[in-house]
Amino acid sequence: MSVPVYPDFSPLELSMREDLIPVLRSARSGGVADGVSEFTFAGLYLFREQYGYQVAMLPSGEPVVSGSYNEAPFFLLPLGLPDDSGLLQGLFDHGYLKNLSQSDVERAQESLAPSGYVITEDRDNADYLYLTSDLADLPGKRFHKKRNHVNAFRSHYQHVERAIDRETVADAQQVLETWREGRDDIADYRASREALELYRELGLSGMVVYVDDQPVAYTLGEPLPAGNSFVIHYEKAIDGYRGAYQYVNSAFAATLVDRFRYINREQDLGNPGLRQAKMTYRPAAFVNKFRVTAPVLRMQATTLQERACCSG
């Protein structure tokens, strides 16, 4: 199915990858060029149901994606702001602009802020960037504890690593199913499963770690179009294997160190525990993201907050 032309939208479908992947991979502007983790076809497709993604092509050939989070509608511009200011302002009929990249903030300040649009940094959605060599080698005192976990895994277990392919993907799926057992919070389980089922169609690659011929961990991701980063979308390990998470992280990074300067491990979504865990790996930088709110939406949000405050 081809992508409709704006203002018509259609639900994001797998068949649209033929139209969208070349556009996203060739982009030299906007969030794609800045390395925003969501702006790959896989990053959008795997969360199409969670956010109700629909997609259209602007007349200039740039994709626009609409969605909703916590009943608040938003839209995404992976290739950045369109040159047509009237068209841009009309897009705010679809909600607030989410995941605006750093390179587009200055343009937004010039074209939108004077009209009352509000631009705010979205720290909860900032991507964590790590030097690939740091994750592979875990050098110095900064990574002493991580290195201890990796060394414990190496010394305690007879292990081997294999790339995810047609023969090993079932083993990664086995890890995922075992990981799921007994857990209440499995928010990303469905997307994780689909990512493994469609890893070839979505252009994903990864690694499975085995102990005594049994799969115990896997990691899965893809190169980002900017060219110097690889994003990790999913990483799971079976409980009870000390250092399994640290080991699969480091072992896979070692396979990437000659091709990618950075590994993007996505955002923490404002989760304090996840933020602390990500910070312990000493990020080299962040891919900052911003949201832009139209004046009327901001007033509505303020009114709702006031009502909630008064009713409480």
C-alpha positions in Angstrom: 0.0 0.0 0.0 1.3 3.4 -0.9 1.4 6.3 1.5 -1.5 8.8 0.9 -0.8 12.5 0.3 -1.7 14.9 3.1 -4.3 15.8 4.3 -5.3 12.2 3.9 -3.9 9.7 6.4 -3.8 5.9 6.5 -2.8 3.5 9.3 0.9 2.7 9.2 1.3 -0.7 7.5 4.2 -3.0 6.8 3.8 -2.6 3.0 4.6 1.1 3.3 8.2 0.3 4.1 8.9 0.4 0.3 7.9 4.1 0.3 9.2 5.2 3.7 12.5 3.4 4.2 14.3 5.1 1.2 13.0 8.5 2.3 14.1 8.0 5.9 17.5 6.5 5.1 18.4 9.3 2.6 17.4 12.2 4.8 19.9 14.8 5.6 17.8 17.0 7.8 15.5 17.0 10.8 15.3 14.3 13.5 16.5 11.6 11.1 19.8 13.4 10.5 20.1 14.1 14.2 19.8 10.5 15.1 16.4 10.4 16.8 15.8 6.8 17.7 12.1 6.7 16.8 12.7 7.9 13.2 13.3 4.6 11.5 10.6 2.5 9.8 11.0 -0.1 12.5 10.9 2.4 15.3 7.6 3.7 13.9 6.1 0.4 12.8 6.6 -1.5 16.0 4.7 1.1 18.0 2.0 1.8 15.5 -0.7 0.2 17.7 0.5 1.6 21.0 0.3 5.2 19.6 -2.3 4.6 16.8 0.1 5.8 14.2 -1.2 7.1 10.9 1.0 8.4 8.1 0.8 10.8 5.1 3.2 12.4 2.7 3.4 16.2 2.5 3.3 17.7 -1.0 7.1 18.1 -0.7 7.5 14.4 -0.3 8.2 14.4 3.5 6.3 12.0 5.8 4.1 13.3 8.6 2.9 10.8 11.3 0.0 11.4 13.6 -0.6 9.5 16.9 -1.9 9.8 20.4 -0.4 9.3 23.9 -2.5 9.4 27.1 -5.4 10.6 24.9 -3.4 13.7 23.8 -3.0 13.8 20.0 0.5 14.6 18.5 2.3 14.5 15.2 5.9 13.7 14.1 8.0 15.3 11.4 11.0 12.9 10.9 12.6 15.0 8.2 12.1 18.3 10.0 9.9 21.4 9.6 8.3 22.0 6.2 9.2 25.3 4.4 5.5 26.2 4.0 4.7 28.0 7.2 1.0 27.9 6.5 1.1 24.1 6.1 3.2 23.8 9.3 0.7 25.7 11.4 -2.1 23.7 9.9 -0.5 20.5 11.1 -1.2 21.6 14.7 -4.8 20.6 14.1 -3.4 17.1 14.7 -2.1 18.0 18.2 1.3 19.0 19.5 4.6 18.4 17.6 6.5 15.7 19.3 10.2 14.7 19.1 11.4 17.9 17.3 15.2 17.6 17.0 17.8 20.0 18.1 18.7 21.2 14.6 15.1 22.2 14.1 14.6 24.2 17.3 16.2 27.4 15.9 13.9 27.3 12.9 10.9 26.6 15.2 11.9 29.6 17.4 12.0 31.8 14.3 8.8 30.6 12.6 6.5 29.5 15.5 7.6 31.1 18.8 6.7 34.7 17.7 3.1 33.5 17.0 2.7 32.1 20.6 3.8 28.5 20.0 5.6 27.1 23.0 8.8 25.1 22.6 9.9 22.9 25.6 12.7 20.4 26.0 11.4 16.8 26.6 14.1 15.3 28.9 12.1 12.1 29.4 12.4 11.3 25.7 16.0 12.3 25.2 18.1 9.4 23.7 21.2 8.2 25.5 24.3 8.1 23.3 27.3 6.0 24.4 30.7 5.6 22.8 30.7 2.2 21.2 34.3 1.7 22.4 33.2 2.4 26.0 30.5 -0.2 26.0 32.8 -2.7 24.3 35.8 -2.2 26.5 34.4 -0.8 29.8 37.6 1.1 30.4 38.9 2.6 33.7 37.4 3.2 37.1 34.2 4.6 35.6 33.2 1.1 34.5 34.7 -1.0 37.3 31.3 -2.4 38.5 30.1 -3.1 35.0 33.4 -4.9 34.2 33.1 -7.0 37.3 29.6 -8.2 36.1 31.0 -9.0 32.7 34.0 -10.9 34.1 31.7 -12.8 36.5 29.6 -14.0 33.5 32.7 -15.0 31.6 34.2 -16.9 34.5 31.0 -18.7 35.7 29.5 -19.8 32.4 30.5 -21.6 29.3 29.2 -19.2 26.8 29.1 -18.5 23.1 27.5 -15.7 20.9 25.8 -16.0 17.6 24.3 -13.5 15.3 20.5 -13.4 15.0 19.6 -15.2 11.7 17.0 -17.7 10.5 18.5 -20.4 12.6 18.9 -18.5 15.9 15.9 -16.1 15.9 13.8 -18.9 17.5 16.3 -18.9 20.4 16.0 -15.2 20.9 12.2 -15.7 21.0 12.7 -18.4 23.6 14.6 -15.9 25.8 11.8 -13.4 25.3 9.1 -15.9 26.4 11.1 -17.0 29.4 11.7 -13.3 30.4 8.0 -12.7 30.2 7.0 -15.4 32.7 6.1 -14.1 36.1 6.3 -10.4 35.1 3.5 -7.9 35.5 5.1 -5.1 33.6 5.6 -6.4 30.0 4.6 -3.2 28.2 7.1 -3.8 25.3 6.6 -7.6 25.0 4.3 -7.4 22.0 6.6 -5.1 20.1 9.7 -7.1 21.1 8.1 -10.3 19.8 7.0 -8.7 16.5 10.5 -7.2 16.1 12.0 -10.7 16.2 9.3 -12.1 13.9 9.9 -9.4 11.3 13.6 -8.7 11.9 14.5 -9.3 8.2 11.7 -7.2 6.8 12.5 -4.4 9.2 16.3 -4.5 8.7 17.2 -5.4 12.3 20.2 -7.3 13.4 21.5 -8.6 16.8 23.0 -11.3 18.9 22.0 -14.3 21.0 24.1 -15.4 23.9 24.2 -19.0 24.9 25.2 -20.8 28.1 25.8 -24.5 27.8 24.0 -24.4 24.5 20.9 -22.7 26.0 19.9 -19.2 25.0 20.0 -16.8 27.9 20.1 -13.3 26.4 19.6 -11.4 23.2 19.9 -7.9 21.8 18.4 -6.4 18.7 18.7 -3.0 16.8 19.6 -1.3 13.6 21.9 1.4 12.1 20.5 4.9 12.3 20.4 6.8 9.0 22.8 9.5 10.2 25.5 6.8 9.7 27.6 7.0 12.9 25.1 5.4 15.4 23.5 2.0 16.0 20.3 2.0 18.0 19.4 -0.8 20.4 15.7 -1.3 20.3 15.3 -4.4 22.5 17.5 -6.3 24.9 16.4 -9.2 27.2 18.1 -11.7 29.5 16.8 -14.6 31.6 16.9 -14.0 35.3 19.4 -16.0 37.3 22.4 -15.5 35.0 24.7 -13.1 36.8 26.0 -10.4 34.4 24.0 -11.6 31.4 22.7 -8.1 30.6 26.1 -6.5 31.0 27.7 -9.2 28.9 25.3 -9.1 26.0 25.6 -5.3 26.0 29.4 -5.4 25.9 29.8 -8.3 23.5 27.5 -6.9 20.9 29.1 -3.5 21.2 32.4 -5.2 20.4 31.0 -6.3 17.0 30.0 -2.7 16.2 33.1 -0.8 17.3 34.7 -0.7 13.9 31.6 0.6 12.1 29.7 2.9 14.5 31.1 5.6 16.8 28.0 5.7 19.0 25.4 3.3 20.3 22.0 4.9 21.0 20.1 3.1 23.8 16.9 5.2 23.5 15.2 7.1 26.2 14.2 6.5 29.9 10.6 7.8 29.5 11.0 9.5 32.9 11.3 6.2 34.8 13.7 7.0 37.7 15.1 3.4 37.9 15.7 3.3 34.1 17.3 6.7 34.2 19.7 5.7 36.9 20.6 2.5 35.1 21.3 4.4 31.9 23.4 7.0 33.6 25.6 4.3 35.2 26.9 3.6 31.7 28.2 7.1 31.5 26.5 8.5 28.3 28.8 10.5 26.1 25.9 12.7 24.9 22.2 12.9 24.4 19.9 13.3 21.4 17.8 16.0 22.7 14.1 16.3 21.7 11.6 19.0 22.0 7.8 19.4 21.8 6.0 22.3 20.3 2.5 23.2 21.6 0.0 25.5 19.8 -1.3 28.4 22.0 -4.8 27.0 22.1 -3.6 23.5 23.1 -1.5 25.1 25.8 -4.5 27.0 27.2 -6.6 23.8 27.2 -3.8 21.9 29.0 -3.6 24.7 31.6 -7.4 24.6 32.1 -7.4 20.8 32.6 -4.6 21.1 35.1 -6.5 23.8 37.1 -9.6 21.6 37.1 -7.6 18.6 38.3 -6.0 20.7 41.0 -9.4 22.2 42.2 -11.1 18.8 42.1 -8.4 17.2 44.2 
